[in-house]
Amino acid sequence: MTVAAPTDHDIIALRRGIRLQWEQHQQAWVILFPEGMVTLNDSASAILRLCQDEVSVGTLIATLQQQFPDANLAADVREFLATALQENWLVITPDRL
């Protein structure tokens, strides 16, 4: 099942039971969950670090755009977020911001 990309107004956060941490041995960020572990690339870790607290998709994209002003990254970020939602790493939370 394919998950639609979230809208700018959706509030997202790491799913309960997911832990994001720096893994010294691998020299990379990883997400840990009951089913296993995934080693993240730099782009994925930059996005997921912003999702440790609830954040709107629009704010997340704006923050990344400030960090990487020469990149046109909105479409790629939305695509990754849809994948992360499908993998159950992220959840869309009720609008509480």
Secondary structure as GFF3:
##gff-version 3
##sequence-region A 1 97
A	DSSP	beta_strand	11	14	.	.	.	ID=ss1
A	DSSP	beta_strand	19	23	.	.	.	ID=ss2
A	DSSP	beta_strand	28	33	.	.	.	ID=ss3
A	DSSP	beta_strand	36	39	.	.	.	ID=ss4
A	DSSP	alpha_helix	42	50	.	.	.	ID=ss5
A	DSSP	beta_strand	55	56	.	.	.	ID=ss6
A	DSSP	alpha_helix	57	67	.	.	.	ID=ss7
A	DSSP	alpha_helix	74	86	.	.	.	ID=ss8
A	DSSP	beta_strand	90	93	.	.	.	ID=ss9
###
